[in-house]
Structure formats: structure tokens, C-alpha cells
């Protein structure tokens, strides 16, 4: 692949060109003795090692003599290590990025552009993953896999409360929560019909999105906070009412220990990842093994009449601009993300990167509801300074002020917009 400089190149692009010329642009691969270094996170090693092995075997048939060195990284240290090696010449050829991590690297010309037409099902990539890979009309990474949050409920509690099925509409959800609150809340004041801690920002943002609101918007080339818009205010107000009506607990905390809290048996419904249903019954996560088999999932309905738009977690794969093996790297990604590989992800209870294969996820399985919701998935704003927004804890602090009653929805939203505006356009 010939490296194409992005349209916004300017001085930074010129410097990048000098760097690439100095270390090679990856002008074709497959020579015996070539090495390809791939950085994946530990999820692949722990959850789908067979997919990695199969992809490497297929790659070896196309490129005999090329050794693929897969190095597994921890999420907590991956970016720090990447930043360090990018300052030198010896960089990995393929790197895995969380889809909410890409923007800062894209605006700083870290990755080489890729031609999406050469990758399987690129026209059907999940928008929330594909959008995280694009900047100024170019594509700089390839969607790898996705994860969408769903409703998780105690089947035994539903049965005992006379609730015959998982909610399919928002009125049914409210009716179910009312039934759980009446059955268990009267006896136990620490029981939450819906576990929804105040600083759980991705859950709250689902209601903002469902109401047609946004966290931030771009106007005339500049980004600005959008929480104080009428639609965003409406979404935050609905979220606050759910807390007031059904959540009992510390409103100044996040969802980091959600499986452990749910495992204590004082929660009827929670909003989370499908794996958290299993973790709530696993002592290694602070859960209770006695609860095994007592959780089921459903696609969480939103007040709008559609499914609540979930934050679409997931990963992408990129080729650093300093890689000496860009062609080989792109070929490896093509194999690792094609339909055959995506099918192996589905078999490992993980969502694929495209809308076509979402239909292959078993509707009755634990990931069926997540596959339903994924099409409405979203990611954080693709603004150059959004990393600074997150580091400043603007969203959880706004939500905590609302949840604890320290500020009205409108006042907290205005303050959040002011803080967002101060940093969101920084590169």
C-alpha cells in the first residue's frame, strides 16, 4: 500500500512524510524473513485464541516465510506503551484500539490510511465503529468487534412478582419496575428495582441519545457542548426520574463494581454488558455463585418507542504510519476481520463488526438482545479534544450533581457545556 498523506497535512504532514521516507513505507511484503508484529489486547488470548490461530494460518499460506508475532497488551497500559514506541523507529505493524480511543491518534497522523473497499463487508460496518476510523474523508482503521449494553434481570424475581416476560416496550419496563419495587422494595429499603448509579455516564447518555440529544456538536468546523439543548435536557430529565423512582443506593458512584453489587441479591434489573450477567454469579467478580442461571437479558427499550441507543464498545485495528510492513499489515487485518473470522467471534459470544452478520447471532442466546441494540449504537463525539473532556470527568461530575440534587438538570448541563467548550477543540 502506498501511503497517502491526508488532506489536512500541512507542516505536520510534511514532518510525517520525512519520517516515513526515513523508515520505509511498506512497499509490498511477503519476503521470507519478514516479521509482522501485531498488538492485540488480552481479550483475544482469553476469549477467541482459535480465531487468532486460524487467521495466522491463513495468512501464512498467502505469505510463506513471514512470521507473525502477536503480542498481547493490557487495556490499562496499551496506549502508554504505544505512545512510547511511536517516538522511536521500531513500531508494531498492527495495533488494536478501542473505538473511543482513535480520534486523538487520527488527528495527529499516527496511522496510515487504508482503502475500505478492500476489506470484507466494509459497506456494512457498524456505523459507531466505522465512524471512529474516519477523518477528513479518509479511513485509518478497520472495525474488529463490538459490544452493546442490554437490560439484565433476575428471572426468579420476575416470576415471583408475577411478571411473565421481559419488557419489550418502555411502558412494559416501567410496569415491571413498579412490580419489583412493590414486591421487594416494601420489605427491603435497600432493594433497587433498577440499578442505575449516578456517575454511570454511558447509561445516562443512552437516554440523551434516545431523546434526540447530543453530548457535543460540530458547527462551522468547531465543536461545542450540547447538553443544554432542549432534547438533551429532556433525556437527562427522564434518566433522573428513573433514578428517583427505582434506584436505591449511592448516587455519587459509578458502575465499576456493578456485578458485585448485583451479586448481593438486592437488584431486580440492571443495564450492562452481557458478560456482567455471568460475573454477578461469579465469586471472582464479587458475585454470588448461588445466582448462576438466574439472569437473563433483554433489549432495553427507550422512551422514544425504539430501543435505547447503547454506547457501542468495541475495537478497531490500525496500521501505524511508521510501520515498515504496511502492505503485510493490511493483508493480516483483511483476514482477521473478514466474514470467516467474524463468524468465530460470534461463536465466542461476541458481536461482529457488521450489520449483516448481526443476524447470525442467536436471537435466543445471551447476546441476542445485544445484537438487536447494536444497530442503534453510538460512540463519544469524534472531536479532537474529547480525550481531554473525559480526563476532566465532565460527564460523571455533571451527572452526580444532578443525581444528588446539588444542581438542576439545566444548570448542571450548562456548566458541563462550558467546561466542554474549553477543551474540546484542543489537539
C-alpha positions as a Markdown table, in Angstrom:
| # | Residue | x | y | z |
|---|---|---|---|---|
| 1 | Unk | 0.0 | 0.0 | 0.0 |
| 2 | Unk | 1.3 | 3.4 | -0.9 |
| 3 | Unk | 1.0 | 5.8 | 2.0 |
| 4 | Unk | -1.2 | 8.8 | 1.1 |
| 5 | Unk | -0.9 | 11.9 | 3.1 |
| 6 | Unk | -4.3 | 13.2 | 4.4 |
| 7 | Unk | -5.6 | 16.4 | 3.0 |
| 8 | Unk | -5.0 | 18.3 | 6.2 |
| 9 | Unk | -1.3 | 17.5 | 6.1 |
| 10 | Unk | 0.3 | 21.0 | 6.4 |
| 11 | Unk | 3.5 | 21.2 | 8.4 |
| 12 | Unk | 2.6 | 18.1 | 10.4 |
| 13 | Unk | 2.0 | 16.1 | 7.3 |
| 14 | Unk | 5.4 | 17.2 | 5.9 |
| 15 | Unk | 7.1 | 16.1 | 9.0 |
| 16 | Unk | 5.3 | 12.8 | 8.8 |
| 17 | Unk | 6.5 | 12.4 | 5.2 |
| 18 | Unk | 10.1 | 12.8 | 6.2 |
| 19 | Unk | 9.6 | 10.2 | 8.9 |
| 20 | Unk | 8.0 | 7.7 | 6.6 |
| 21 | Unk | 10.6 | 8.1 | 3.9 |
| 22 | Unk | 13.3 | 7.6 | 6.5 |
| 23 | Unk | 11.9 | 4.3 | 7.7 |
| 24 | Unk | 10.1 | 2.8 | 4.7 |
| 25 | Unk | 6.5 | 3.0 | 3.7 |
| 26 | Unk | 5.8 | -0.7 | 3.4 |
| 27 | Unk | 6.0 | -1.1 | -0.4 |
| 28 | Unk | 4.9 | -4.7 | -0.7 |
| 29 | Unk | 5.5 | -7.7 | 1.5 |
| 30 | Unk | 5.8 | -11.4 | 1.6 |
| 31 | Unk | 9.6 | -11.8 | 1.6 |
| 32 | Unk | 11.0 | -14.7 | 3.5 |
| 33 | Unk | 12.4 | -13.4 | 6.8 |
| 34 | Unk | 9.9 | -10.6 | 7.2 |
| 35 | Unk | 8.3 | -10.2 | 10.6 |
| 36 | Unk | 4.9 | -8.8 | 11.3 |
| 37 | Unk | 4.3 | -7.5 | 14.8 |
| 38 | Unk | 0.7 | -7.4 | 15.9 |
| 39 | Unk | -0.5 | -5.8 | 19.1 |
| 40 | Unk | -3.9 | -7.2 | 20.4 |
| 41 | Unk | -5.4 | -6.9 | 23.8 |
| 42 | Unk | -5.7 | -9.8 | 26.1 |
| 43 | Unk | -9.4 | -10.3 | 25.2 |
| 44 | Unk | -8.3 | -12.2 | 22.1 |
| 45 | Unk | -6.0 | -14.5 | 24.0 |
| 46 | Unk | -8.6 | -15.2 | 26.7 |
| 47 | Unk | -11.8 | -15.4 | 24.6 |
| 48 | Unk | -11.0 | -16.3 | 21.0 |
| 49 | Unk | -7.5 | -17.7 | 20.7 |
| 50 | Unk | -8.7 | -20.1 | 18.0 |
| 51 | Unk | -9.6 | -17.2 | 15.8 |
| 52 | Unk | -6.1 | -15.7 | 16.1 |
| 53 | Unk | -4.5 | -19.1 | 15.3 |
| 54 | Unk | -6.8 | -19.6 | 12.3 |
| 55 | Unk | -6.1 | -16.1 | 10.9 |
| 56 | Unk | -2.4 | -16.6 | 11.3 |
| 57 | Unk | -2.6 | -20.0 | 9.4 |
| 58 | Unk | -4.5 | -18.4 | 6.6 |
| 59 | Unk | -2.0 | -15.5 | 6.4 |
| 60 | Unk | 0.9 | -17.9 | 6.3 |
| 61 | Unk | -0.5 | -19.6 | 3.2 |
| 62 | Unk | -0.6 | -16.2 | 1.5 |
| 63 | Unk | 2.8 | -15.1 | 2.7 |
| 64 | Unk | 5.1 | -18.0 | 3.2 |
| 65 | Unk | 8.1 | -17.2 | 5.3 |
| 66 | Unk | 6.6 | -14.2 | 7.1 |
| 67 | Unk | 6.5 | -14.7 | 10.8 |
| 68 | Unk | 3.5 | -13.1 | 12.7 |
| 69 | Unk | 4.4 | -12.1 | 16.3 |
| 70 | Unk | 1.2 | -11.5 | 18.2 |
| 71 | Unk | 1.9 | -9.6 | 21.4 |
| 72 | Unk | -1.0 | -9.2 | 23.9 |
| 73 | Unk | -1.4 | -5.9 | 25.7 |
| 74 | Unk | -3.4 | -4.9 | 28.8 |
| 75 | Unk | -6.0 | -2.2 | 28.2 |
| 76 | Unk | -4.7 | -0.1 | 31.1 |
| 77 | Unk | -1.2 | 0.2 | 29.7 |
| 78 | Unk | -1.6 | -0.3 | 26.0 |
| 79 | Unk | -1.8 | 3.3 | 24.9 |
| 80 | Unk | 1.1 | 4.4 | 27.2 |
| 81 | Unk | 3.3 | 1.7 | 25.6 |
| 82 | Unk | 2.1 | 2.7 | 22.1 |
| 83 | Unk | 2.9 | 6.4 | 22.7 |
| 84 | Unk | 6.4 | 5.4 | 23.9 |
| 85 | Unk | 7.3 | 3.2 | 20.9 |
| 86 | Unk | 5.8 | 5.7 | 18.4 |
| 87 | Unk | 8.5 | 8.1 | 19.5 |
| 88 | Unk | 11.1 | 5.7 | 18.0 |
| 89 | Unk | 11.5 | 3.7 | 14.8 |
| 90 | Unk | 10.6 | 0.2 | 15.8 |
| 91 | Unk | 6.8 | 0.2 | 16.0 |
| 92 | Unk | 4.2 | -2.6 | 15.8 |
| 93 | Unk | 2.7 | -3.1 | 12.4 |
| 94 | Unk | -0.9 | -3.7 | 13.6 |
| 95 | Unk | -2.4 | -2.2 | 16.8 |
| 96 | Unk | -5.8 | -2.7 | 18.4 |
| 97 | Unk | -7.6 | 0.4 | 19.5 |
| 98 | Unk | -10.7 | 0.9 | 21.5 |
| 99 | Unk | -13.2 | 2.7 | 19.2 |
| 100 | Unk | -13.4 | 5.6 | 21.6 |
| 101 | Unk | -9.6 | 6.0 | 21.6 |
| 102 | Unk | -8.9 | 6.6 | 17.9 |
| 103 | Unk | -9.7 | 10.3 | 17.4 |
| 104 | Unk | -6.7 | 11.6 | 19.2 |
| 105 | Unk | -4.4 | 9.4 | 17.1 |
| 106 | Unk | -6.1 | 10.2 | 13.9 |
| 107 | Unk | -5.8 | 14.0 | 14.3 |
| 108 | Unk | -2.1 | 13.5 | 15.0 |
| 109 | Unk | -1.5 | 11.5 | 11.8 |
| 110 | Unk | -0.4 | 8.4 | 13.7 |
| 111 | Unk | -2.0 | 5.8 | 11.4 |
| 112 | Unk | -1.7 | 5.1 | 7.7 |
| 113 | Unk | -4.8 | 5.4 | 5.6 |
| 114 | Unk | -6.5 | 2.3 | 4.4 |
| 115 | Unk | -8.8 | 1.6 | 1.4 |
| 116 | Unk | -12.1 | 0.3 | 3.0 |
| 117 | Unk | -13.2 | -1.2 | -0.3 |
| 118 | Unk | -10.5 | -3.8 | 0.0 |
| 119 | Unk | -11.9 | -5.1 | 3.3 |
| 120 | Unk | -14.8 | -7.6 | 3.7 |
| 121 | Unk | -18.3 | -6.1 | 4.3 |
| 122 | Unk | -16.9 | -2.6 | 4.7 |
| 123 | Unk | -20.2 | -1.2 | 3.3 |
| 124 | Unk | -22.0 | -2.8 | 6.2 |
| 125 | Unk | -19.6 | -2.0 | 9.0 |
| 126 | Unk | -21.4 | -0.9 | 12.2 |
| 127 | Unk | -21.5 | 2.9 | 11.9 |
| 128 | Unk | -20.4 | 3.5 | 15.5 |
| 129 | Unk | -17.2 | 1.5 | 14.7 |
| 130 | Unk | -16.7 | 2.8 | 11.2 |
| 131 | Unk | -17.1 | 6.5 | 12.1 |
| 132 | Unk | -14.4 | 6.1 | 14.7 |
| 133 | Unk | -12.0 | 5.2 | 11.9 |
| 134 | Unk | -12.7 | 8.1 | 9.6 |
| 135 | Unk | -11.3 | 11.6 | 9.4 |
| 136 | Unk | -11.4 | 14.1 | 6.5 |
| 137 | Unk | -12.8 | 11.6 | 4.1 |
| 138 | Unk | -10.1 | 9.0 | 4.8 |
| 139 | Unk | -10.3 | 5.7 | 6.7 |
| 140 | Unk | -7.5 | 4.9 | 9.1 |
| 141 | Unk | -8.6 | 1.7 | 10.9 |
| 142 | Unk | -10.9 | -1.3 | 10.4 |
| 143 | Unk | -13.7 | -2.3 | 12.8 |
| 144 | Unk | -12.8 | -5.5 | 14.7 |
| 145 | Unk | -15.6 | -6.4 | 17.1 |
| 146 | Unk | -18.4 | -4.7 | 19.1 |
| 147 | Unk | -20.2 | -4.9 | 22.4 |
| 148 | Unk | -23.6 | -3.4 | 23.3 |
| 149 | Unk | -25.3 | -2.9 | 26.7 |
| 150 | Unk | -28.6 | -4.5 | 27.4 |
| 151 | Unk | -31.1 | -5.0 | 30.2 |
| 152 | Unk | -30.3 | -7.8 | 32.6 |
| 153 | Unk | -32.9 | -9.1 | 35.0 |
| 154 | Unk | -33.4 | -11.7 | 37.8 |
| 155 | Unk | -35.7 | -14.3 | 36.3 |
| 156 | Unk | -36.7 | -15.6 | 39.7 |
| 157 | Unk | -37.7 | -12.1 | 40.9 |
| 158 | Unk | -39.8 | -11.6 | 37.8 |
| 159 | Unk | -41.6 | -14.8 | 38.3 |
| 160 | Unk | -42.3 | -14.2 | 42.0 |
| 161 | Unk | -43.5 | -10.7 | 41.2 |
| 162 | Unk | -45.9 | -12.0 | 38.5 |
| 163 | Unk | -44.0 | -10.5 | 35.6 |
| 164 | Unk | -44.5 | -13.0 | 32.8 |
| 165 | Unk | -41.9 | -11.8 | 30.2 |
| 166 | Unk | -39.0 | -9.4 | 29.7 |
| 167 | Unk | -40.1 | -5.8 | 28.8 |
| 168 | Unk | -40.5 | -5.1 | 25.1 |
| 169 | Unk | -41.6 | -1.5 | 25.4 |
| 170 | Unk | -40.9 | 1.4 | 27.7 |
| 171 | Unk | -44.3 | 1.2 | 29.4 |
| 172 | Unk | -43.7 | -2.5 | 30.0 |
| 173 | Unk | -40.4 | -1.7 | 31.5 |
| 174 | Unk | -41.9 | 0.8 | 33.9 |
| 175 | Unk | -44.7 | -1.7 | 34.8 |
| 176 | Unk | -42.1 | -4.4 | 35.5 |
| 177 | Unk | -40.0 | -2.0 | 37.7 |
| 178 | Unk | -43.2 | -0.9 | 39.6 |
| 179 | Unk | -44.0 | -4.6 | 40.2 |
| 180 | Unk | -40.5 | -5.3 | 41.5 |
| 181 | Unk | -40.5 | -2.3 | 43.7 |
| 182 | Unk | -43.9 | -3.2 | 45.2 |
| 183 | Unk | -42.9 | -6.8 | 45.8 |
| 184 | Unk | -39.4 | -6.3 | 47.2 |
| 185 | Unk | -38.9 | -2.7 | 47.9 |
| 186 | Unk | -41.6 | -2.5 | 50.6 |
| 187 | Unk | -39.8 | -5.3 | 52.5 |
| 188 | Unk | -36.2 | -4.2 | 51.9 |
| 189 | Unk | -35.4 | -0.4 | 51.7 |
| 190 | Unk | -32.0 | -1.2 | 50.2 |
| 191 | Unk | -33.6 | -3.0 | 47.2 |
| 192 | Unk | -33.2 | -1.3 | 43.8 |
| 193 | Unk | -35.8 | -2.3 | 41.1 |
| 194 | Unk | -33.3 | -0.7 | 38.7 |
| 195 | Unk | -29.6 | -0.4 | 39.5 |
| 196 | Unk | -28.5 | 2.9 | 37.9 |
| 197 | Unk | -25.8 | 4.7 | 39.8 |
| 198 | Unk | -25.4 | 8.4 | 39.3 |
| 199 | Unk | -22.0 | 8.5 | 37.6 |
| 200 | Unk | -22.8 | 5.7 | 35.1 |
| 201 | Unk | -22.4 | 8.1 | 32.2 |
| 202 | Unk | -22.8 | 5.8 | 29.3 |
| 203 | Unk | -26.2 | 4.6 | 30.6 |
| 204 | Unk | -27.3 | 8.2 | 31.1 |
| 205 | Unk | -26.1 | 9.2 | 27.6 |
| 206 | Unk | -28.4 | 6.5 | 26.1 |
| 207 | Unk | -31.4 | 8.5 | 27.3 |
| 208 | Unk | -29.9 | 11.7 | 25.9 |
| 209 | Unk | -29.4 | 10.0 | 22.5 |
| 210 | Unk | -32.9 | 8.4 | 22.7 |
| 211 | Unk | -34.4 | 11.9 | 23.1 |
| 212 | Unk | -32.5 | 13.1 | 20.0 |
| 213 | Unk | -29.9 | 15.0 | 22.1 |
| 214 | Unk | -26.1 | 15.0 | 21.8 |
| 215 | Unk | -23.1 | 15.4 | 24.0 |
| 216 | Unk | -21.4 | 17.8 | 21.6 |
| 217 | Unk | -21.9 | 19.0 | 18.0 |
| 218 | Unk | -19.7 | 20.5 | 15.3 |
| 219 | Unk | -20.6 | 23.8 | 13.8 |
| 220 | Unk | -18.5 | 25.6 | 11.2 |
| 221 | Unk | -15.5 | 23.5 | 12.0 |
| 222 | Unk | -15.7 | 24.0 | 15.7 |
| 223 | Unk | -17.1 | 21.6 | 18.4 |
| 224 | Unk | -19.2 | 22.7 | 21.3 |
| 225 | Unk | -21.1 | 21.1 | 24.2 |
| 226 | Unk | -24.8 | 20.3 | 23.6 |
| 227 | Unk | -26.1 | 19.2 | 26.9 |
| 228 | Unk | -28.1 | 22.3 | 27.4 |
| 229 | Unk | -30.2 | 21.8 | 24.2 |
| 230 | Unk | -33.9 | 21.1 | 24.8 |
| 231 | Unk | -33.6 | 17.4 | 23.6 |
| 232 | Unk | -30.6 | 16.7 | 25.8 |
| 233 | Unk | -32.3 | 18.2 | 28.8 |
| 234 | Unk | -35.3 | 16.0 | 28.1 |
| 235 | Unk | -33.2 | 12.9 | 28.0 |
| 236 | Unk | -31.4 | 13.8 | 31.2 |
| 237 | Unk | -34.7 | 14.5 | 32.9 |
| 238 | Unk | -36.0 | 11.1 | 32.0 |
| 239 | Unk | -32.9 | 9.5 | 33.3 |
| 240 | Unk | -33.1 | 11.4 | 36.6 |
| 241 | Unk | -36.7 | 10.3 | 37.1 |
| 242 | Unk | -35.7 | 6.6 | 36.7 |
| 243 | Unk | -33.1 | 7.1 | 39.5 |
| 244 | Unk | -35.6 | 8.9 | 41.7 |
| 245 | Unk | -38.3 | 6.2 | 41.2 |
| 246 | Unk | -36.3 | 2.9 | 41.2 |
| 247 | Unk | -32.6 | 3.3 | 42.3 |
| 248 | Unk | -31.7 | 2.9 | 46.0 |
| 249 | Unk | -28.0 | 3.5 | 46.7 |
| 250 | Unk | -25.1 | 5.8 | 46.5 |
| 251 | Unk | -25.7 | 8.3 | 43.7 |
| 252 | Unk | -22.1 | 9.5 | 43.8 |
| 253 | Unk | -20.7 | 6.3 | 42.4 |
| 254 | Unk | -20.2 | 4.7 | 39.0 |
| 255 | Unk | -20.9 | 1.2 | 37.7 |
| 256 | Unk | -17.4 | -0.1 | 38.1 |
| 257 | Unk | -18.4 | -2.7 | 40.7 |
| 258 | Unk | -21.8 | -3.5 | 39.2 |
| 259 | Unk | -21.5 | -7.3 | 39.1 |
| 260 | Unk | -20.5 | -7.4 | 42.8 |
| 261 | Unk | -23.4 | -5.1 | 43.8 |
| 262 | Unk | -25.9 | -7.1 | 41.8 |
| 263 | Unk | -24.5 | -10.3 | 43.2 |
| 264 | Unk | -25.7 | -9.2 | 46.7 |
| 265 | Unk | -29.2 | -10.0 | 45.6 |
| 266 | Unk | -30.8 | -6.6 | 46.1 |
| 267 | Unk | -31.2 | -5.7 | 42.4 |
| 268 | Unk | -34.1 | -6.6 | 40.1 |
| 269 | Unk | -32.8 | -5.1 | 36.8 |
| 270 | Unk | -29.6 | -3.5 | 35.7 |
| 271 | Unk | -28.2 | -2.1 | 32.4 |
| 272 | Unk | -24.9 | -3.5 | 31.4 |
| 273 | Unk | -22.8 | -5.8 | 29.2 |
| 274 | Unk | -23.9 | -9.4 | 28.7 |
| 275 | Unk | -20.8 | -10.7 | 30.5 |
| 276 | Unk | -21.8 | -8.9 | 33.7 |
| 277 | Unk | -24.8 | -11.3 | 34.0 |
| 278 | Unk | -22.3 | -14.1 | 34.3 |
| 279 | Unk | -19.9 | -12.1 | 36.5 |
| 280 | Unk | -22.7 | -11.4 | 39.0 |
| 281 | Unk | -22.8 | -15.1 | 39.7 |
| 282 | Unk | -19.0 | -15.5 | 39.8 |
| 283 | Unk | -17.2 | -15.1 | 43.1 |
| 284 | Unk | -14.1 | -13.9 | 41.3 |
| 285 | Unk | -16.0 | -10.8 | 40.4 |
| 286 | Unk | -17.5 | -10.4 | 43.8 |
| 287 | Unk | -20.7 | -12.1 | 42.7 |
| 288 | Unk | -22.7 | -15.0 | 44.2 |
| 289 | Unk | -22.4 | -18.4 | 42.6 |
| 290 | Unk | -25.8 | -19.3 | 44.0 |
| 291 | Unk | -27.3 | -16.9 | 41.4 |
| 292 | Unk | -25.9 | -18.9 | 38.5 |
| 293 | Unk | -28.7 | -19.4 | 35.9 |
| 294 | Unk | -30.9 | -16.7 | 37.4 |
| 295 | Unk | -30.1 | -13.9 | 35.0 |
| 296 | Unk | -31.5 | -13.3 | 31.5 |
| 297 | Unk | -31.1 | -10.4 | 29.1 |
| 298 | Unk | -33.4 | -8.2 | 27.0 |
| 299 | Unk | -33.0 | -5.3 | 24.6 |
| 300 | Unk | -33.6 | -2.3 | 26.8 |
| 301 | Unk | -36.5 | -0.2 | 25.4 |
| 302 | Unk | -36.3 | 3.6 | 25.3 |
| 303 | Unk | -38.9 | 6.2 | 26.0 |
| 304 | Unk | -38.9 | 7.1 | 22.3 |
| 305 | Unk | -40.5 | 3.8 | 21.3 |
| 306 | Unk | -37.3 | 2.5 | 19.9 |
| 307 | Unk | -34.6 | 0.5 | 21.7 |
| 308 | Unk | -32.4 | 2.6 | 24.0 |
| 309 | Unk | -29.3 | 3.5 | 21.9 |
| 310 | Unk | -26.3 | 1.8 | 23.6 |
| 311 | Unk | -22.8 | 3.0 | 23.9 |
| 312 | Unk | -21.2 | 0.7 | 21.4 |
| 313 | Unk | -17.9 | -0.5 | 22.9 |
| 314 | Unk | -15.6 | -2.4 | 20.7 |
| 315 | Unk | -12.2 | -2.4 | 19.0 |
| 316 | Unk | -10.6 | -1.4 | 15.7 |
| 317 | Unk | -7.3 | -2.3 | 14.1 |
| 318 | Unk | -4.9 | 0.2 | 12.6 |
| 319 | Unk | -1.5 | 0.3 | 10.8 |
| 320 | Unk | 0.9 | 2.8 | 12.3 |
| 321 | Unk | 2.3 | 5.2 | 9.7 |
| 322 | Unk | 5.8 | 4.3 | 10.7 |
| 323 | Unk | 5.3 | 0.6 | 10.0 |
| 324 | Unk | 7.8 | -0.9 | 7.5 |
| 325 | Unk | 5.3 | -3.5 | 6.6 |
| 326 | Unk | 2.1 | -1.7 | 5.7 |
| 327 | Unk | 1.0 | -4.0 | 2.9 |
| 328 | Unk | 1.5 | -7.1 | 5.0 |
| 329 | Unk | -0.2 | -5.4 | 8.0 |
| 330 | Unk | -3.2 | -4.6 | 5.8 |
| 331 | Unk | -3.4 | -8.1 | 4.5 |
| 332 | Unk | -3.3 | -9.6 | 8.0 |
| 333 | Unk | -6.2 | -7.2 | 9.1 |
| 334 | Unk | -8.2 | -8.2 | 6.0 |
| 335 | Unk | -8.0 | -11.9 | 7.1 |
| 336 | Unk | -8.6 | -11.2 | 10.8 |
| 337 | Unk | -11.7 | -9.1 | 10.1 |
| 338 | Unk | -13.3 | -11.0 | 7.2 |
| 339 | Unk | -16.6 | -12.9 | 7.4 |
| 340 | Unk | -14.9 | -16.2 | 8.4 |
| 341 | Unk | -13.1 | -14.6 | 11.3 |
| 342 | Unk | -16.3 | -12.6 | 12.3 |
| 343 | Unk | -18.2 | -15.9 | 12.5 |
| 344 | Unk | -15.6 | -17.2 | 15.0 |
| 345 | Unk | -16.3 | -14.1 | 17.1 |
| 346 | Unk | -20.0 | -14.8 | 17.1 |
| 347 | Unk | -19.2 | -18.4 | 18.3 |
| 348 | Unk | -17.3 | -16.8 | 21.1 |
| 349 | Unk | -20.4 | -14.8 | 22.2 |
| 350 | Unk | -19.0 | -11.5 | 20.8 |
| 351 | Unk | -20.7 | -9.2 | 18.3 |
| 352 | Unk | -19.3 | -8.9 | 14.8 |
| 353 | Unk | -18.2 | -5.7 | 13.1 |
| 354 | Unk | -21.0 | -5.6 | 10.5 |
| 355 | Unk | -24.8 | -5.4 | 10.3 |
| 356 | Unk | -25.2 | -8.4 | 8.0 |
| 357 | Unk | -23.7 | -10.9 | 10.5 |
| 358 | Unk | -25.6 | -9.5 | 13.4 |
| 359 | Unk | -28.4 | -11.6 | 12.0 |
| 360 | Unk | -26.2 | -14.7 | 12.7 |
| 361 | Unk | -26.2 | -14.0 | 16.4 |
| 362 | Unk | -28.7 | -16.4 | 18.0 |
| 363 | Unk | -31.8 | -14.5 | 19.0 |
| 364 | Unk | -32.4 | -16.7 | 22.0 |
| 365 | Unk | -28.8 | -16.6 | 23.2 |
| 366 | Unk | -27.4 | -14.2 | 25.8 |
| 367 | Unk | -26.1 | -11.9 | 23.1 |
| 368 | Unk | -29.3 | -11.9 | 21.0 |
| 369 | Unk | -30.6 | -8.7 | 22.7 |
| 370 | Unk | -27.2 | -7.0 | 22.3 |
| 371 | Unk | -27.3 | -7.8 | 18.5 |
| 372 | Unk | -30.7 | -6.1 | 18.3 |
| 373 | Unk | -29.5 | -3.0 | 20.1 |
| 374 | Unk | -26.1 | -2.7 | 18.3 |
| 375 | Unk | -27.6 | -1.2 | 15.2 |
| 376 | Unk | -28.6 | 1.9 | 17.3 |
| 377 | Unk | -25.1 | 2.1 | 18.9 |
| 378 | Unk | -23.1 | 5.3 | 19.3 |
| 379 | Unk | -19.7 | 6.4 | 20.3 |
| 380 | Unk | -18.4 | 9.5 | 22.0 |
| 381 | Unk | -18.0 | 12.6 | 19.8 |
| 382 | Unk | -15.2 | 12.4 | 17.3 |
| 383 | Unk | -13.8 | 15.7 | 18.4 |
| 384 | Unk | -10.0 | 16.3 | 18.7 |
| 385 | Unk | -10.3 | 17.2 | 22.4 |
| 386 | Unk | -12.8 | 14.6 | 23.6 |
| 387 | Unk | -10.0 | 12.8 | 25.4 |
| 388 | Unk | -9.5 | 16.0 | 27.4 |
| 389 | Unk | -13.2 | 16.1 | 28.2 |
| 390 | Unk | -13.1 | 12.5 | 29.5 |
| 391 | Unk | -9.9 | 13.1 | 31.5 |
| 392 | Unk | -11.7 | 16.1 | 33.1 |
| 393 | Unk | -14.6 | 13.9 | 34.3 |
| 394 | Unk | -17.1 | 16.4 | 32.9 |
| 395 | Unk | -19.8 | 13.9 | 32.3 |
| 396 | Unk | -19.8 | 11.9 | 35.6 |
| 397 | Unk | -19.5 | 15.1 | 37.6 |
| 398 | Unk | -22.4 | 16.7 | 35.8 |
| 399 | Unk | -24.5 | 13.5 | 36.4 |
| 400 | Unk | -23.5 | 13.3 | 40.0 |
| 401 | Unk | -24.6 | 16.9 | 40.6 |
| 402 | Unk | -28.0 | 16.1 | 39.0 |
| 403 | Unk | -28.4 | 12.7 | 40.8 |
| 404 | Unk | -27.6 | 14.1 | 44.2 |
| 405 | Unk | -29.8 | 17.2 | 43.8 |
| 406 | Unk | -26.8 | 19.6 | 44.1 |
| 407 | Unk | -27.9 | 21.2 | 40.8 |
| 408 | Unk | -30.9 | 21.2 | 38.5 |
| 409 | Unk | -30.6 | 19.4 | 35.2 |
| 410 | Unk | -30.5 | 22.7 | 33.3 |
| 411 | Unk | -27.8 | 24.3 | 35.5 |
| 412 | Unk | -25.6 | 21.2 | 35.5 |
| 413 | Unk | -25.9 | 20.8 | 31.7 |
| 414 | Unk | -25.0 | 24.5 | 31.2 |
| 415 | Unk | -21.9 | 24.1 | 33.4 |
| 416 | Unk | -20.9 | 20.9 | 31.6 |
| 417 | Unk | -21.2 | 22.7 | 28.2 |
| 418 | Unk | -19.0 | 25.5 | 29.5 |
| 419 | Unk | -16.3 | 23.0 | 30.6 |
| 420 | Unk | -16.5 | 21.0 | 27.3 |
| 421 | Unk | -16.2 | 24.1 | 25.2 |
| 422 | Unk | -12.9 | 25.0 | 27.0 |
| 423 | Unk | -11.1 | 21.9 | 25.8 |
| 424 | Unk | -13.0 | 20.0 | 23.1 |
| 425 | Unk | -11.2 | 21.7 | 20.2 |
| 426 | Unk | -7.7 | 21.0 | 21.6 |
| 427 | Unk | -5.5 | 18.7 | 19.6 |
